[in-house]
């Protein structure tokens, strides 16, 4: 039973009140903590020293970079995977999944729609802001796919974890009454999907591994916070 003291937003589809206070509160908290995570990791990197970070990046980069004819055969597939984290594709995904949620005329689905739209918008806005703050140049390797702007943190990694990760969490929440194997399916698929998008940026030579790590960490903080907002708003 929803308390009358909570600010409510009326679901336009059915006139059902949807509590917005938990959603707004956790959205603000998630934004601050996601940005703070990137700052903390940058601080750790500064404490370790630029040379050590670059050596670590280089070692990992050489494991995955498509630097041989055999590896270059994977380029079309890796390019397709990395495109899933682009602004255009994620915008279409956000619009499509949010629309599906809003037309269901259920309060919980309306909450999902809000979370999907917010996750897409905030991940991209936060990433743009953070890149302008750090202004890290991209790797000096040959870029196997065109990439623009700064490097830290990786936008593809951040959006894949924060936005796609949220989609997989919603899927898992909706399947939580199923058998154990079915409940874990969204989680397992989500992990592989997200990791592959982040890894593709390293393989294409357009991001340092630490860029991807920071993007993943920031997005994960976002998902954890927004999961709490869903739980609070759904009570």
Secondary structure as GFF3:
##gff-version 3
##sequence-region A 1 235
A	DSSP	beta_strand	8	11	.	.	.	ID=ss1
A	DSSP	beta_strand	16	19	.	.	.	ID=ss2
A	DSSP	alpha_helix	21	48	.	.	.	ID=ss3
A	DSSP	alpha_helix	50	64	.	.	.	ID=ss4
A	DSSP	alpha_helix	69	72	.	.	.	ID=ss5
A	DSSP	alpha_helix	75	83	.	.	.	ID=ss6
A	DSSP	alpha_helix	87	102	.	.	.	ID=ss7
A	DSSP	alpha_helix	107	134	.	.	.	ID=ss8
A	DSSP	alpha_helix	155	159	.	.	.	ID=ss9
A	DSSP	pi_helix	160	164	.	.	.	ID=ss10
A	DSSP	alpha_helix	165	174	.	.	.	ID=ss11
A	DSSP	alpha_helix	180	203	.	.	.	ID=ss12
A	DSSP	alpha_helix	209	233	.	.	.	ID=ss13
###
